[in-house]
Amino acid sequence: MLEALLNLLFPPQCPACNNYVEHNGYWCDSCLSRLLKVQKLPLESDLGGVFDKGVWCLGEYDGILKKLIADVKYNKKKSAIKAVQYFTKKGMEKLEMEDTELITAVPLYESKMKARGFNQGVLLFSPAVSARKMDFSEVLKRVRDTIPQFNLKYEERQKNVRGAFALQEDYVHRIKGKNILLTDDIFTTGATFFECGKELKKAGAASILGVVIASGRK
């Protein structure tokens, strides 16, 4: 009732073109078909060896998608959260992952998690995960803080996150033989994904599939 009233007073608009849509957070069909580009990313041999089911990206890290992700992470804009969640849900519908047994996200360091209030890899994928009648599991933890990756060169990124992740104690013996999905918002060099994937493989994961919302890699 309240949502219907708000929609009447403030008609929902597509985040990309501002045309009217049915619900807050929805994209118009034209913008969604133009910007939703589900693709398997090219990986170096070390990454490909860990992510044996590949790393899939839902869109390009550019334009409105880049702005929306930034608005989620740094401005906590509710409209941006809904828009990216809808985009992610629609993208995940195009992926085959029926054999996935456990879903987890790249973790934040404890102090950053407290400051931000959410893990974007969980928040933005939650509707898509719920639609598959599954839940996130806190499999990994970040054992030391790291500096933001975006200003670092490739080698510096690798060094920055090396040894920064470990399994949560409750999952040390629960990963073996499992098909795992790892999520995050952005994929650049893959250094963070590689470190997380290594820990999962070390614990005996049968397979690992990676899915990110956006990437500039082609």
ABEGO torsion letter per residue (X at the ends): XAAAAAAAABBBBBAAAGBBBABBGBBBAAAAAAABBBBBBBBBAAAAAABAAEBBBABBBBEAAAAAAAAAAAAGBAAAAAAAAAAAAAAAAABBAAABABBBBBBBBAAAAAAAGBBAAAAAAAAAAAAAGBBBBBABBBABBBBBAAABBAAAAAAAABGABBBBAAAAAAABGBBBBBBBABBBAGAAAAAAAAAAAAAGBABBBBBBABBABX
